[in-house]
């Protein structure tokens, strides 16, 4: 009968090493599994937060769309309401938080305004931008040969202020300079349908072909105003001075009622272009011109209903302040600086405008295009949508086919 032979010490050592190695391997695999599980869980939570923020942004746009329909049906078609200067863009951004904070409406009705614009902890949608687009120079008019002269005049008028003399003499990244006319030409050449250079016989794409990453002029309609950053001369300094004065939507005339009351530069350009006398001392003096433009700009939402009222305000910029002080029974010094520039409006020199010139450059009536930027915010994520709404476009959206009003530009961040 055979006897069991006890294992040697070496054999027992090898077995122990195998067991330790196996346990270590299992521990590593468990740690990898735990790490991956935590990573996947964090990613799922982050994606969930992002999805929630996305739907907050979508909800904000849907609410805004309803107010745009109110604008189209009950305000744009009512001359009495229009004459009051009422526009949904003045109130919608303040109303949006009410749809995300269930306590805010009650607070407001109870006379408590605390929380207006604040974000509840559960998340919210914010209307970061809501503005009509037609009060800006539409660069896409360069693609319409019949509108080139008007576009050239409006753009050149924006640049004519003498305060920009040094700006248009600066050296660009290619070591060259562009004067006012050349900059206007560069803007138009990038969009117009031909390949000829407005400023001369040189190929209009010679600058773009020489870039580290070469490209060509679009020679077509631009999709977004940010596309202007591709154009020669449109650097950060240009954008800081003139970016808010351009659009790629709207008509080829400035909609006076859609002009931004804070954009005095565009108002100044309009005054220069439509002055009855090109030799008027105010339009050749940068300080006086800015004082006049900053005084008139805040009055535009009311003055825009009647060109004669606008012409009168530019000729006598202190009239509005005098009227306000008379109605309110206050001292003229308390309401006499609409431009907030430290100079009484009554002391600001006016400019006589030519009504015929003004009528060729501005237009009135209902506004059509609105730029909207909605931001959805959850606890850990943010999602932004920038869109352009056209009140006259025909919708192709499922469930709304054939309805009037649609988004014609959409970008998600």
Secondary structure, 3 states (H helix, E strand, C coil): CCCCCCCCHHHHHHHHHHHHHHHHHHHHHHHHHHHHHHHHHHHHHHHHHHHHHHHHHHHHHHHHHHHHHHHHHHHCCCHHHHHCCCCHHHCHHHHHHHHCCCCHHHHHHCCCCCCCCCCCCCCEEEEEEEEECCCCEEHHHHHCHHHHHHHHHHHHHHHCCHHHCCHHHCCCCCCCCCCHHHHHHHHHHHHCCCCCCCCCCCCCCHHHHCCCCCCCCCCCCCCCHHHHHHCCCCCHHHHHHHHHHEECCCCCCEEHHHCCCCCHHHHHHHHHHHECCCCCCCCCCHHHHHHHHHHHHCCHHHHCCCHHHHHHHHHCCCHHHHHHHHHHCCCHHHHCCCCCCCCCHHHCCCCCECHHHHHHHEECCCCCEEEEEEEEECCCCEEEEEEEEEEEEECCCCCCCCCEEEEEEEEEC
